[in-house]
Amino acid sequence: MRFSEFVSVKLTLYLVLGIILGYYIQPKIEFIAVALIVLIVLLGFVHKLQKRASFPFFGPIAFLTTTLIGMLIIGFSSPKNQPNHYLKVSGFEKTLQLKITQALKPNTYSHRYFARVESIDGKGGSGTLMLYVTKDSLTKELLVDDEVLSRAVIHPVPPSLNPYQFDYKDYLRKQGVYGQIQISSHEFLKLKNPSPSLRGIAANFRLDVITKLQKQPFGKEQLGVIQALLLGQRNDISEETYDNYKNAGAVHILAVSGLHVGILLVLLQFLLQPLERLQRGKTLKLVIVVALLWTYAFVAGLSPSIVRAVTMFSFLAYALYLNRPTNTFNILALSMFFILLIKPLLLFQVGFQMSYAAVFAIVWMYPKLQQFWFPNWWLVRKGWQLLSVSIAAQLGVLPLSLFYFHQFPALFFVSNLIVVPFLGIILGFGILVLVLVHFDLLPPFLVTVYDGLIGGMNVVIAWVAQQEAFLFRDIPFDAVQMVLTCIMIIGLVHVLSSPNFKNLAVLLTALMIYCGYLFFEVWTSHNQEKVWLWHQTKNSVVLHQQGQRLNVLTRDSDKTKRLVRDYTIAQRIRSVHWDTLQNNYQARGEKILILDGTGVYTHIKMPRYVLLTQSPKIHLERFIDSVQPKMILADGSNYKRIVRKWQQTCKKRKLPFHYTGEKGAYPFIFED
């Protein structure tokens, strides 16, 4: 039986469809609610007639109802359907009472938090915003559950200003965060005796454990990995160590998520196996396993990723309790169904997508890979089983990984073969360390042993990461390719497990469509020419794309490389050429006059565009009368107060004006 035929899988897919439709279409919630009530009544009526074989409408109506449920729950998360949401008063200074719900990794200048709005000017408020607290000598980090009172202005999260740049606004929006405030240490009052929450208690417990760990003589790099590996706290990992794990295809080890909880589940199943000999021992074992999984989630701070993983594997533990392989798909789908019912926005988070993709792939592909080859030698068989799990997981997340990160570490199987077999020992040993350190009973020799284990793992990962010939970076990969790759992977598995004409035809058709799409994209990029003015603070950037060649004109090339990299990946650029910004530039027969801080320029009569950079000291009205441009542009290298004066002048002269700091990058338009 194929997993797509399970009712729970179908219901989950229709719920996902409803969430996606509701998120992007945003229909009126009243209409959805009325339609849903009508369908539920109709569903009850049709259920009575379902006994007749000639009335097969129950299934389609049930799936349509599930789709509408998805649209309804995502609708409730929208600010426009929350009467007291802070976005309705954003842009005005208000007295805000905020409760810290999550402490994020600080940046260079600020401590960052997710904060829930408790009240606005003493009245009801709702919604989660991003809180930035400027770092200074008086700043003390806030903790989860802390409540603060501040007089501040809520600003919408600004969108990305350049094409193909990471859109932080969209990223936060998919977590239910729409606004932000920036305050300093003297601009808020920390309230006494805040109301506690379970997550706050767990976060403070985790902080206490981390503080005790930091007092032990662990190496700095080892301590950072221990905190990430066991407690999900990655703030103290050095950038070099993190890059090593990422390039080796083992970055998932540093995030307490499905891998860790899955290994913990296997360990608990093995250690508690003797309980099955007791009367109702299997039920007792299930209860203890689930209780211990949630205890670990509590110790790890009840972060969203660990809560999601423990919820999923609690359902999976129940599937193992039933001991029916087909129930694994059902229960895994049900876990996803109930998680999305409570937190529909999780669907758009990369961690959620990759966790379920990996687990579904393992459950589905692993048995097929074992059927494909079953070695007789015990050692070879165990190695193949481990490699099968790794291959299944990597195939499951491959399309998502290429789409989001545009790289593929070909040596992932090496790091997984070397590290994952010992990860159970490392995790089990680590949990023992956490228990002992919490009760101040950790002996020095265990610190030395565990420090050596983590140090050895870091060395192995660093060695794998150094094999750069097997790390494929900057791979162009869009949403269409992701979908087609998923179809090809599914088709390939079907062909290998059940070779027949139908499965082969599906695989070859998907492959032909993929090749055709790729050819079309390359041909399109090869035959286009674009000129962009980009926004970058304290810098000027002009891009001229001619097919798959990109000319970059900028005053600071080092500062621009990350932005250019994102553009070259998306546009399939093969060669990049760097040059300095001159006083004028010509593209497709049109000249762009560039006026920098010197105020010196080559006189060109009636240029189509004039670009102002580095805050040139000019009398703009006289300049316009002299040059007679058709449009004025200003980039991020100018002072904002000067730009505002230019805007007023151009408005007075009825001359189009574009400031990249407000309107984003500008695509130059030339007449053919």
ZAZA-83012 format. One record per residue (C-alpha): residue number from 1; residue in three letters; x, y, z. Coordinates in steps of 0.05 Angstrom, whole numbers. Example, Ala and Ser with C-alpha at 12.3 -4.5 7.8 and 13.67 -1.06 7.14 Angstrom:
2
[1,"Ala",[246,-90,156]]
[2,"Ser",[273,-21,143]]
//
This chain:
672
[1,"Met",[0,0,0]]
[2,"Arg",[28,68,-20]]
[3,"Phe",[32,120,34]]
[4,"Ser",[-6,170,-9]]
[5,"Glu",[-67,124,-2]]
[6,"Phe",[-70,133,73]]
[7,"Val",[-128,177,96]]
[8,"Ser",[-84,213,147]]
[9,"Val",[-33,230,93]]
[10,"Lys",[-87,257,48]]
[11,"Leu",[-118,299,103]]
[12,"Thr",[-50,328,120]]
[13,"Leu",[-36,345,48]]
[14,"Tyr",[-103,381,41]]
[15,"Leu",[-90,418,107]]
[16,"Val",[-22,440,79]]
[17,"Leu",[-56,462,15]]
[18,"Gly",[-106,503,55]]
[19,"Ile",[-51,536,95]]
[20,"Ile",[-13,555,32]]
[21,"Leu",[-75,582,-3]]
[22,"Gly",[-96,621,59]]
[23,"Tyr",[-27,650,69]]
[24,"Tyr",[-17,676,-2]]
[25,"Ile",[-89,691,-23]]
[26,"Gln",[-113,718,45]]
[27,"Pro",[-188,711,33]]
[28,"Lys",[-238,742,82]]
[29,"Ile",[-241,699,144]]
[30,"Glu",[-316,709,151]]
[31,"Phe",[-328,678,83]]
[32,"Ile",[-284,618,100]]
[33,"Ala",[-319,608,167]]
[34,"Val",[-389,608,135]]
[35,"Ala",[-366,561,79]]
[36,"Leu",[-335,515,131]]
[37,"Ile",[-399,512,173]]
[38,"Val",[-439,495,110]]
[39,"Leu",[-390,440,91]]
[40,"Ile",[-390,409,161]]
[41,"Val",[-466,406,160]]
[42,"Leu",[-464,377,90]]
[43,"Leu",[-411,327,112]]
[44,"Gly",[-457,301,167]]
[45,"Phe",[-514,294,118]]
[46,"Val",[-471,259,66]]
[47,"His",[-443,211,118]]
[48,"Lys",[-512,181,127]]
[49,"Leu",[-518,171,51]]
[50,"Gln",[-447,143,45]]
[51,"Lys",[-471,72,57]]
[52,"Arg",[-500,74,-13]]
[53,"Ala",[-446,56,-63]]
[54,"Ser",[-476,104,-114]]
[55,"Phe",[-462,165,-70]]
[56,"Pro",[-386,171,-67]]
[57,"Phe",[-382,245,-46]]
[58,"Phe",[-360,239,27]]
[59,"Gly",[-286,236,12]]
[60,"Pro",[-282,298,-33]]
[61,"Ile",[-325,339,15]]
[62,"Ala",[-282,317,74]]
[63,"Phe",[-218,338,38]]
[64,"Leu",[-248,405,17]]
[65,"Thr",[-269,416,90]]
[66,"Thr",[-197,402,112]]
[67,"Thr",[-171,452,61]]
[68,"Leu",[-218,505,89]]
[69,"Ile",[-195,489,159]]
[70,"Gly",[-124,503,137]]
[71,"Met",[-146,569,106]]
[72,"Leu",[-184,587,170]]
[73,"Ile",[-128,573,220]]
[74,"Ile",[-76,611,179]]
[75,"Gly",[-126,668,173]]
[76,"Phe",[-131,674,249]]
[77,"Ser",[-55,685,252]]
[78,"Ser",[-60,746,205]]
[79,"Pro",[-56,814,241]]
[80,"Lys",[-117,840,204]]
[81,"Asn",[-159,788,239]]
[82,"Gln",[-133,805,308]]
[83,"Pro",[-170,867,336]]
[84,"Asn",[-115,887,385]]
[85,"His",[-54,873,341]]
[86,"Tyr",[2,923,348]]
[87,"Leu",[7,935,273]]
[88,"Lys",[-57,976,278]]
[89,"Val",[-21,1028,320]]
[90,"Ser",[49,1022,289]]
[91,"Gly",[84,1087,270]]
[92,"Phe",[61,1123,334]]
[93,"Glu",[97,1127,400]]
[94,"Lys",[61,1084,451]]
[95,"Thr",[72,1057,521]]
[96,"Leu",[84,982,510]]
[97,"Gln",[85,925,560]]
[98,"Leu",[126,869,529]]
[99,"Lys",[140,798,552]]
[100,"Ile",[203,764,526]]
[101,"Thr",[185,698,493]]
[102,"Gln",[251,679,461]]
[103,"Ala",[323,704,466]]
[104,"Leu",[358,705,399]]
[105,"Lys",[431,707,381]]
[106,"Pro",[456,779,389]]
[107,"Asn",[487,817,332]]
[108,"Thr",[546,865,336]]
[109,"Tyr",[506,924,363]]
[110,"Ser",[444,896,397]]
[111,"His",[414,841,438]]
[112,"Arg",[354,811,401]]
[113,"Tyr",[290,782,428]]
[114,"Phe",[221,760,407]]
[115,"Ala",[172,796,452]]
[116,"Arg",[97,789,459]]
[117,"Val",[57,852,466]]
[118,"Glu",[17,849,531]]
[119,"Ser",[-13,918,529]]
[120,"Ile",[-12,984,490]]
[121,"Asp",[-23,1047,530]]
[122,"Gly",[-52,1005,586]]
[123,"Lys",[-103,972,540]]
[124,"Gly",[-103,902,509]]
[125,"Gly",[-51,885,458]]
[126,"Ser",[-30,824,418]]
[127,"Gly",[23,801,370]]
[128,"Thr",[97,784,372]]
[129,"Leu",[150,835,352]]
[130,"Met",[226,839,346]]
[131,"Leu",[258,876,403]]
[132,"Tyr",[328,905,395]]
[133,"Val",[364,929,458]]
[134,"Thr",[427,969,442]]
[135,"Lys",[490,941,474]]
[136,"Asp",[525,985,524]]
[137,"Ser",[561,979,591]]
[138,"Leu",[494,982,629]]
[139,"Thr",[457,931,587]]
[140,"Lys",[439,866,621]]
[141,"Glu",[411,810,578]]
[142,"Leu",[337,797,587]]
[143,"Leu",[311,727,601]]
[144,"Val",[251,690,575]]
[145,"Asp",[188,712,615]]
[146,"Asp",[219,779,634]]
[147,"Glu",[169,836,625]]
[148,"Val",[189,907,606]]
[149,"Leu",[153,974,600]]
[150,"Ser",[177,1022,547]]
[151,"Arg",[155,1084,509]]
[152,"Ala",[172,1069,437]]
[153,"Val",[150,1070,364]]
[154,"Ile",[134,1004,330]]
[155,"His",[162,1004,260]]
[156,"Pro",[145,952,206]]
[157,"Val",[202,906,189]]
[158,"Pro",[235,935,127]]
[159,"Pro",[235,892,64]]
[160,"Ser",[297,872,26]]
[161,"Leu",[319,929,-21]]
[162,"Asn",[355,888,-74]]
[163,"Pro",[332,831,-119]]
[164,"Tyr",[349,760,-95]]
[165,"Gln",[374,787,-28]]
[166,"Phe",[353,749,34]]
[167,"Asp",[285,778,53]]
[168,"Tyr",[287,785,129]]
[169,"Lys",[217,815,129]]
[170,"Asp",[188,754,95]]
[171,"Tyr",[228,708,142]]
[172,"Leu",[199,742,204]]
[173,"Arg",[129,746,174]]
[174,"Lys",[129,670,168]]
[175,"Gln",[142,667,243]]
[176,"Gly",[85,715,258]]
[177,"Val",[131,775,270]]
[178,"Tyr",[112,839,233]]
[179,"Gly",[142,897,272]]
[180,"Gln",[204,918,310]]
[181,"Ile",[228,968,361]]
[182,"Gln",[298,992,379]]
[183,"Ile",[311,1017,449]]
[184,"Ser",[371,1028,494]]
[185,"Ser",[383,1004,565]]
[186,"His",[355,1068,596]]
[187,"Glu",[292,1069,554]]
[188,"Phe",[255,1012,587]]
[189,"Leu",[234,991,657]]
[190,"Lys",[240,919,677]]
[191,"Leu",[178,898,716]]
[192,"Lys",[182,859,780]]
[193,"Asn",[149,791,791]]
[194,"Pro",[130,775,719]]
[195,"Ser",[80,719,708]]
[196,"Pro",[118,654,695]]
[197,"Ser",[107,607,637]]
[198,"Leu",[130,535,625]]
[199,"Arg",[176,557,569]]
[200,"Gly",[206,611,614]]
[201,"Ile",[218,561,670]]
[202,"Ala",[251,513,621]]
[203,"Ala",[294,568,590]]
[204,"Asn",[318,591,658]]
[205,"Phe",[333,519,678]]
[206,"Arg",[374,511,614]]
[207,"Leu",[411,576,630]]
[208,"Asp",[428,549,699]]
[209,"Val",[456,484,668]]
[210,"Ile",[497,525,617]]
[211,"Thr",[525,568,673]]
[212,"Lys",[548,506,711]]
[213,"Leu",[578,476,647]]
[214,"Gln",[617,540,636]]
[215,"Lys",[650,532,704]]
[216,"Gln",[678,464,683]]
[217,"Pro",[747,461,649]]
[218,"Phe",[721,446,579]]
[219,"Gly",[757,475,519]]
[220,"Lys",[725,537,488]]
[221,"Glu",[708,503,422]]
[222,"Gln",[685,440,457]]
[223,"Leu",[640,478,504]]
[224,"Gly",[607,514,446]]
[225,"Val",[592,448,411]]
[226,"Ile",[568,416,476]]
[227,"Gln",[518,472,488]]
[228,"Ala",[492,466,416]]
[229,"Leu",[493,390,414]]
[230,"Leu",[457,379,480]]
[231,"Leu",[419,442,495]]
[232,"Gly",[408,476,428]]
[233,"Gln",[447,539,448]]
[234,"Arg",[491,558,389]]
[235,"Asn",[511,628,411]]
[236,"Asp",[581,608,434]]
[237,"Ile",[602,568,372]]
[238,"Ser",[657,601,333]]
[239,"Glu",[643,618,261]]
[240,"Glu",[700,573,237]]
[241,"Thr",[673,512,274]]
[242,"Tyr",[602,525,249]]
[243,"Asp",[627,531,177]]
[244,"Asn",[665,465,185]]
[245,"Tyr",[602,429,205]]
[246,"Lys",[562,462,150]]
[247,"Asn",[613,446,95]]
[248,"Ala",[619,374,120]]
[249,"Gly",[544,364,114]]
[250,"Ala",[538,355,189]]
[251,"Val",[508,421,212]]
[252,"His",[445,384,234]]
[253,"Ile",[487,357,292]]
[254,"Leu",[491,427,321]]
[255,"Ala",[416,437,323]]
[256,"Val",[376,399,375]]
[257,"Ser",[321,372,330]]
[258,"Gly",[297,308,298]]
[259,"Leu",[365,273,294]]
[260,"His",[379,281,368]]
[261,"Val",[309,262,390]]
[262,"Gly",[309,203,342]]
[263,"Ile",[374,176,370]]
[264,"Leu",[349,188,441]]
[265,"Leu",[285,149,423]]
[266,"Val",[326,90,397]]
[267,"Leu",[370,91,460]]
[268,"Leu",[309,92,506]]
[269,"Gln",[275,37,467]]
[270,"Phe",[337,-6,475]]
[271,"Leu",[349,9,549]]
[272,"Leu",[277,0,570]]
[273,"Gln",[266,-64,529]]
[274,"Pro",[266,-108,592]]
[275,"Leu",[201,-74,614]]
[276,"Glu",[164,-110,558]]
[277,"Arg",[169,-175,599]]
[278,"Leu",[122,-145,651]]
[279,"Gln",[47,-147,647]]
[280,"Arg",[27,-86,605]]
[281,"Gly",[101,-72,602]]
[282,"Lys",[97,-45,531]]
[283,"Thr",[47,8,553]]
[284,"Leu",[91,26,613]]
[285,"Lys",[151,30,567]]
[286,"Leu",[114,77,520]]
[287,"Val",[93,123,577]]
[288,"Ile",[165,126,605]]
[289,"Val",[196,138,536]]
[290,"Val",[149,196,520]]
[291,"Ala",[158,225,590]]
[292,"Leu",[234,223,583]]
[293,"Leu",[231,254,514]]
[294,"Trp",[191,313,541]]
[295,"Thr",[238,318,601]]
[296,"Tyr",[296,326,553]]
[297,"Ala",[255,379,515]]
[298,"Phe",[247,416,580]]
[299,"Val",[321,413,596]]
[300,"Ala",[336,439,526]]
[301,"Gly",[293,500,540]]
[302,"Leu",[228,480,503]]
[303,"Ser",[252,517,441]]
[304,"Pro",[205,513,381]]
[305,"Ser",[251,464,344]]
[306,"Ile",[257,416,402]]
[307,"Val",[182,419,418]]
[308,"Arg",[167,403,345]]
[309,"Ala",[217,345,343]]
[310,"Val",[193,315,409]]
[311,"Thr",[120,320,387]]
[312,"Met",[137,284,322]]
[313,"Phe",[176,229,356]]
[314,"Ser",[124,220,411]]
[315,"Phe",[76,201,355]]
[316,"Leu",[130,157,325]]
[317,"Ala",[140,123,393]]
[318,"Tyr",[66,106,391]]
[319,"Ala",[75,77,321]]
[320,"Leu",[131,32,347]]
[321,"Tyr",[86,12,405]]
[322,"Leu",[33,-12,355]]
[323,"Asn",[88,-50,318]]
[324,"Arg",[55,-42,250]]
[325,"Pro",[100,-13,195]]
[326,"Thr",[41,17,156]]
[327,"Asn",[20,56,218]]
[328,"Thr",[85,95,217]]
[329,"Phe",[62,136,157]]
[330,"Asn",[-7,146,188]]
[331,"Ile",[19,170,255]]
[332,"Leu",[75,211,226]]
[333,"Ala",[24,247,182]]
[334,"Leu",[-22,256,242]]
[335,"Ser",[35,287,282]]
[336,"Met",[45,337,226]]
[337,"Phe",[-30,349,221]]
[338,"Phe",[-38,366,295]]
[339,"Ile",[25,409,298]]
[340,"Leu",[1,450,239]]
[341,"Leu",[-69,457,270]]
[342,"Ile",[-36,491,330]]
[343,"Lys",[21,528,295]]
[344,"Pro",[4,534,220]]
[345,"Leu",[62,582,207]]
[346,"Leu",[111,526,222]]
[347,"Leu",[97,500,152]]
[348,"Phe",[139,557,123]]
[349,"Gln",[199,546,169]]
[350,"Val",[259,511,137]]
[351,"Gly",[272,468,199]]
[352,"Phe",[201,441,199]]
[353,"Gln",[204,424,125]]
[354,"Met",[271,390,129]]
[355,"Ser",[254,350,192]]
[356,"Tyr",[192,319,162]]
[357,"Ala",[224,310,94]]
[358,"Ala",[281,271,126]]
[359,"Val",[237,228,170]]
[360,"Phe",[187,212,115]]
[361,"Ala",[244,195,68]]
[362,"Ile",[276,148,119]]
[363,"Val",[211,113,135]]
[364,"Trp",[195,105,62]]
[365,"Met",[262,94,28]]
[366,"Tyr",[302,55,81]]
[367,"Pro",[262,-11,73]]
[368,"Lys",[268,-5,-3]]
[369,"Leu",[343,5,1]]
[370,"Gln",[349,-56,45]]
[371,"Gln",[309,-97,-5]]
[372,"Phe",[354,-71,-60]]
[373,"Trp",[416,-102,-26]]
[374,"Phe",[421,-144,37]]
[375,"Pro",[495,-163,51]]
[376,"Asn",[510,-229,86]]
[377,"Trp",[569,-204,126]]
[378,"Trp",[548,-173,192]]
[379,"Leu",[596,-115,190]]
[380,"Val",[581,-98,118]]
[381,"Arg",[506,-104,132]]
[382,"Lys",[510,-56,191]]
[383,"Gly",[550,-7,149]]
[384,"Trp",[500,-11,93]]
[385,"Gln",[442,-1,141]]
[386,"Leu",[474,62,168]]
[387,"Leu",[491,87,99]]
[388,"Ser",[419,72,76]]
[389,"Val",[391,116,131]]
[390,"Ser",[440,172,112]]
[391,"Ile",[424,165,37]]
[392,"Ala",[349,165,50]]
[393,"Ala",[353,227,95]]
[394,"Gln",[398,265,46]]
[395,"Leu",[353,248,-13]]
[396,"Gly",[293,272,27]]
[397,"Val",[324,340,43]]
[398,"Leu",[365,348,-22]]
[399,"Pro",[314,390,-60]]
[400,"Leu",[302,435,0]]
[401,"Ser",[376,441,15]]
[402,"Leu",[393,462,-56]]
[403,"Phe",[334,510,-59]]
[404,"Tyr",[350,546,7]]
[405,"Phe",[426,540,12]]
[406,"His",[450,528,-60]]
[407,"Gln",[504,480,-39]]
[408,"Phe",[514,405,-33]]
[409,"Pro",[568,372,10]]
[410,"Ala",[584,309,-28]]
[411,"Leu",[622,281,32]]
[412,"Phe",[560,280,76]]
[413,"Phe",[561,204,77]]
[414,"Val",[633,205,102]]
[415,"Ser",[617,251,161]]
[416,"Asn",[553,212,175]]
[417,"Leu",[588,144,172]]
[418,"Ile",[643,168,218]]
[419,"Val",[603,211,267]]
[420,"Val",[532,185,270]]
[421,"Pro",[550,115,295]]
[422,"Phe",[582,148,355]]
[423,"Leu",[530,203,362]]
[424,"Gly",[487,158,406]]
[425,"Ile",[546,148,453]]
[426,"Ile",[562,223,451]]
[427,"Leu",[489,241,466]]
[428,"Gly",[481,189,520]]
[429,"Phe",[546,209,552]]
[430,"Gly",[526,282,546]]
[431,"Ile",[460,273,580]]
[432,"Leu",[496,238,638]]
[433,"Val",[543,299,640]]
[434,"Leu",[482,346,643]]
[435,"Val",[450,307,700]]
[436,"Leu",[514,305,741]]
[437,"Val",[533,377,729]]
[438,"His",[463,400,749]]
[439,"Phe",[471,365,817]]
[440,"Asp",[544,388,823]]
[441,"Leu",[568,316,820]]
[442,"Leu",[609,317,755]]
[443,"Pro",[677,286,768]]
[444,"Pro",[739,316,733]]
[445,"Phe",[756,252,695]]
[446,"Leu",[688,253,660]]
[447,"Val",[700,325,640]]
[448,"Thr",[767,304,609]]
[449,"Val",[737,244,573]]
[450,"Tyr",[677,282,545]]
[451,"Asp",[721,341,525]]
[452,"Gly",[765,292,487]]
[453,"Leu",[705,261,452]]
[454,"Ile",[678,328,428]]
[455,"Gly",[747,351,409]]
[456,"Gly",[758,288,368]]
[457,"Met",[691,298,333]]
[458,"Asn",[710,370,316]]
[459,"Val",[776,347,286]]
[460,"Val",[742,295,243]]
[461,"Ile",[690,345,219]]
[462,"Ala",[744,397,204]]
[463,"Trp",[783,345,162]]
[464,"Val",[721,327,122]]
[465,"Ala",[704,401,112]]
[466,"Gln",[774,414,83]]
[467,"Gln",[760,368,24]]
[468,"Glu",[734,427,-16]]
[469,"Ala",[735,389,-81]]
[470,"Phe",[674,352,-56]]
[471,"Leu",[636,414,-34]]
[472,"Phe",[592,441,-90]]
[473,"Arg",[573,514,-77]]
[474,"Asp",[532,568,-111]]
[475,"Ile",[485,519,-147]]
[476,"Pro",[429,556,-183]]
[477,"Phe",[364,522,-160]]
[478,"Asp",[294,552,-161]]
[479,"Ala",[225,528,-138]]
[480,"Val",[208,495,-205]]
[481,"Gln",[273,454,-202]]
[482,"Met",[257,436,-130]]
[483,"Val",[189,407,-149]]
[484,"Leu",[216,370,-209]]
[485,"Thr",[274,342,-168]]
[486,"Cys",[225,315,-117]]
[487,"Ile",[186,280,-172]]
[488,"Met",[251,251,-201]]
[489,"Ile",[273,225,-133]]
[490,"Ile",[206,192,-121]]
[491,"Gly",[208,163,-191]]
[492,"Leu",[279,137,-182]]
[493,"Val",[261,101,-117]]
[494,"His",[200,69,-151]]
[495,"Val",[242,46,-210]]
[496,"Leu",[295,15,-165]]
[497,"Ser",[245,-19,-120]]
[498,"Ser",[194,-38,-172]]
[499,"Pro",[222,-33,-243]]
[500,"Asn",[165,-28,-294]]
[501,"Phe",[146,14,-354]]
[502,"Lys",[100,61,-315]]
[503,"Asn",[151,80,-262]]
[504,"Leu",[206,87,-315]]
[505,"Ala",[161,131,-357]]
[506,"Val",[147,178,-298]]
[507,"Leu",[221,184,-283]]
[508,"Leu",[241,197,-355]]
[509,"Thr",[184,247,-366]]
[510,"Ala",[205,286,-304]]
[511,"Leu",[278,284,-327]]
[512,"Met",[259,310,-396]]
[513,"Ile",[218,367,-367]]
[514,"Tyr",[275,384,-320]]
[515,"Cys",[325,387,-376]]
[516,"Gly",[278,427,-419]]
[517,"Tyr",[265,477,-364]]
[518,"Leu",[340,483,-349]]
[519,"Phe",[355,495,-423]]
[520,"Phe",[300,549,-426]]
[521,"Glu",[328,584,-364]]
[522,"Val",[399,584,-391]]
[523,"Trp",[376,608,-459]]
[524,"Thr",[334,664,-427]]
[525,"Ser",[392,688,-383]]
[526,"His",[439,685,-443]]
[527,"Asn",[395,731,-484]]
[528,"Gln",[379,787,-435]]
[529,"Glu",[412,852,-414]]
[530,"Lys",[397,888,-349]]
[531,"Val",[425,948,-313]]
[532,"Trp",[411,956,-239]]
[533,"Leu",[426,1009,-187]]
[534,"Trp",[429,972,-120]]
[535,"His",[423,997,-49]]
[536,"Gln",[479,989,0]]
[537,"Thr",[493,1033,59]]
[538,"Lys",[555,1077,50]]
[539,"Asn",[569,1047,-18]]
[540,"Ser",[550,1054,-92]]
[541,"Val",[535,992,-134]]
[542,"Val",[515,989,-208]]
[543,"Leu",[505,922,-241]]
[544,"His",[506,911,-316]]
[545,"Gln",[485,841,-338]]
[546,"Gln",[499,821,-409]]
[547,"Gly",[475,749,-417]]
[548,"Gln",[515,707,-369]]
[549,"Arg",[568,761,-358]]
[550,"Leu",[561,811,-302]]
[551,"Asn",[598,877,-296]]
[552,"Val",[599,905,-225]]
[553,"Leu",[616,978,-215]]
[554,"Thr",[626,996,-143]]
[555,"Arg",[669,1036,-95]]
[556,"Asp",[678,979,-45]]
[557,"Ser",[681,910,-78]]
[558,"Asp",[693,871,-13]]
[559,"Lys",[630,898,17]]
[560,"Thr",[589,880,-44]]
[561,"Lys",[611,808,-55]]
[562,"Arg",[555,775,-15]]
[563,"Leu",[500,814,-53]]
[564,"Val",[532,799,-120]]
[565,"Arg",[538,725,-102]]
[566,"Asp",[463,719,-90]]
[567,"Tyr",[448,753,-156]]
[568,"Thr",[497,711,-196]]
[569,"Ile",[466,647,-168]]
[570,"Ala",[395,668,-185]]
[571,"Gln",[413,693,-255]]
[572,"Arg",[460,636,-272]]
[573,"Ile",[519,683,-284]]
[574,"Arg",[583,650,-306]]
[575,"Ser",[633,707,-303]]
[576,"Val",[637,769,-259]]
[577,"His",[680,829,-275]]
[578,"Trp",[694,884,-225]]
[579,"Asp",[708,957,-239]]
[580,"Thr",[707,1024,-203]]
[581,"Leu",[650,1073,-211]]
[582,"Gln",[666,1128,-261]]
[583,"Asn",[632,1195,-273]]
[584,"Asn",[589,1168,-329]]
[585,"Tyr",[569,1101,-356]]
[586,"Gln",[539,1079,-422]]
[587,"Ala",[491,1021,-433]]
[588,"Arg",[452,1005,-496]]
[589,"Gly",[467,1073,-525]]
[590,"Glu",[442,1111,-464]]
[591,"Lys",[489,1150,-418]]
[592,"Ile",[482,1152,-342]]
[593,"Leu",[513,1214,-310]]
[594,"Ile",[544,1198,-242]]
[595,"Leu",[557,1256,-195]]
[596,"Asp",[599,1239,-133]]
[597,"Gly",[623,1277,-72]]
[598,"Thr",[673,1318,-111]]
[599,"Gly",[616,1352,-149]]
[600,"Val",[657,1347,-214]]
[601,"Tyr",[622,1317,-274]]
[602,"Thr",[626,1312,-349]]
[603,"His",[573,1358,-379]]
[604,"Ile",[523,1315,-418]]
[605,"Lys",[462,1350,-447]]
[606,"Met",[395,1319,-426]]
[607,"Pro",[419,1251,-400]]
[608,"Arg",[364,1202,-385]]
[609,"Tyr",[389,1188,-314]]
[610,"Val",[431,1225,-263]]
[611,"Leu",[458,1185,-204]]
[612,"Leu",[477,1224,-141]]
[613,"Thr",[528,1189,-96]]
[614,"Gln",[570,1207,-35]]
[615,"Ser",[527,1269,-19]]
[616,"Pro",[554,1318,-72]]
[617,"Lys",[550,1391,-50]]
[618,"Ile",[511,1421,-107]]
[619,"His",[453,1468,-118]]
[620,"Leu",[405,1416,-147]]
[621,"Glu",[358,1465,-180]]
[622,"Arg",[415,1499,-219]]
[623,"Phe",[443,1430,-236]]
[624,"Ile",[375,1408,-264]]
[625,"Asp",[369,1471,-305]]
[626,"Ser",[439,1460,-333]]
[627,"Val",[437,1385,-348]]
[628,"Gln",[361,1375,-357]]
[629,"Pro",[358,1301,-336]]
[630,"Lys",[295,1259,-343]]
[631,"Met",[304,1226,-275]]
[632,"Ile",[345,1234,-212]]
[633,"Leu",[370,1175,-171]]
[634,"Ala",[404,1172,-103]]
[635,"Asp",[436,1111,-72]]
[636,"Gly",[455,1090,-1]]
[637,"Ser",[521,1127,-1]]
[638,"Asn",[486,1194,12]]
[639,"Tyr",[466,1226,78]]
[640,"Lys",[391,1218,90]]
[641,"Arg",[380,1291,108]]
[642,"Ile",[410,1312,41]]
[643,"Val",[367,1261,4]]
[644,"Arg",[304,1290,36]]
[645,"Lys",[322,1359,9]]
[646,"Trp",[333,1329,-60]]
[647,"Gln",[265,1295,-56]]
[648,"Gln",[231,1362,-41]]
[649,"Thr",[268,1396,-98]]
[650,"Cys",[249,1342,-149]]
[651,"Lys",[177,1342,-124]]
[652,"Lys",[174,1418,-135]]
[653,"Arg",[204,1410,-205]]
[654,"Lys",[158,1350,-220]]
[655,"Leu",[219,1309,-236]]
[656,"Pro",[219,1234,-221]]
[657,"Phe",[263,1217,-161]]
[658,"His",[284,1148,-136]]
[659,"Tyr",[320,1137,-70]]
[660,"Thr",[344,1065,-62]]
[661,"Gly",[341,1070,15]]
[662,"Glu",[265,1075,10]]
[663,"Lys",[244,1044,-56]]
[664,"Gly",[299,993,-64]]
[665,"Ala",[341,976,-124]]
[666,"Tyr",[324,1011,-189]]
[667,"Pro",[323,975,-257]]
[668,"Phe",[346,1022,-311]]
[669,"Ile",[297,1023,-369]]
[670,"Phe",[325,1039,-438]]
[671,"Glu",[288,1050,-502]]
[672,"Asp",[306,1000,-557]]
//
